[in-house]
């Protein structure tokens, strides 16, 4: 039989049991040493494809969940939200988007710095569980707050600009506004750290999926707000705004439970 000897201890995340294909039946023949499996060539292809698809789905999960979490945070009124409205009113949509560019650049530096430090953390299960529980607790508090505020009607889409006299470059302002927000710092020290830990298990592709999913949430929301401010086309009503936030809050609670009880999502 043509095939390859493969270490049966290698993690395929698939059960080594016979299955039928159009090319024949995949039977795995174990050697006398009980540590190697003889796998036919076409079965190697099938197993490799399965592992590849599983990895792709995990990256999609990282990207999509990071996007929803970022969108949930961006939609809640805060310093960057206020500055974005002001910039869009005075200088147009491009100025507001440059704020997000500055915000994203700062987060890129943070992600790179975290990555080098978190590689050693990954080797300590006690620290990773601690980060998971703390991050899950903060996420739970965040999700509950969003649900409670939207249910009681305490949030609304206020697009009135504030009177700001400070005149600096929008990119730099995006950096300084983010750094001055203690909520942003706490988010990255808890939720962000936990997400980076999980993403790093998938190497650079996992880290890239997390980062681009995260910043896409910011660009989508602030781009929408800037467009509404500049054009005056308010297609996002308070009702729609609250409904979307409510769903995001529920999703955050679900993720919080997964973080706290160490339920593997990807």
Secondary structure as GFF3:
##gff-version 3
##sequence-region A 1 266
A	DSSP	beta_strand	3	7	.	.	.	ID=ss1
A	DSSP	beta_strand	19	21	.	.	.	ID=ss2
A	DSSP	beta_strand	24	26	.	.	.	ID=ss3
A	DSSP	beta_strand	29	30	.	.	.	ID=ss4
A	DSSP	beta_strand	36	40	.	.	.	ID=ss5
A	DSSP	alpha_helix	41	75	.	.	.	ID=ss6
A	DSSP	alpha_helix	79	91	.	.	.	ID=ss7
A	DSSP	alpha_helix	93	121	.	.	.	ID=ss8
A	DSSP	alpha_helix	125	151	.	.	.	ID=ss9
A	DSSP	alpha_helix	170	179	.	.	.	ID=ss10
A	DSSP	alpha_helix	182	187	.	.	.	ID=ss11
A	DSSP	pi_helix	188	192	.	.	.	ID=ss12
A	DSSP	alpha_helix	193	200	.	.	.	ID=ss13
A	DSSP	alpha_helix	203	231	.	.	.	ID=ss14
A	DSSP	alpha_helix	238	260	.	.	.	ID=ss15
###
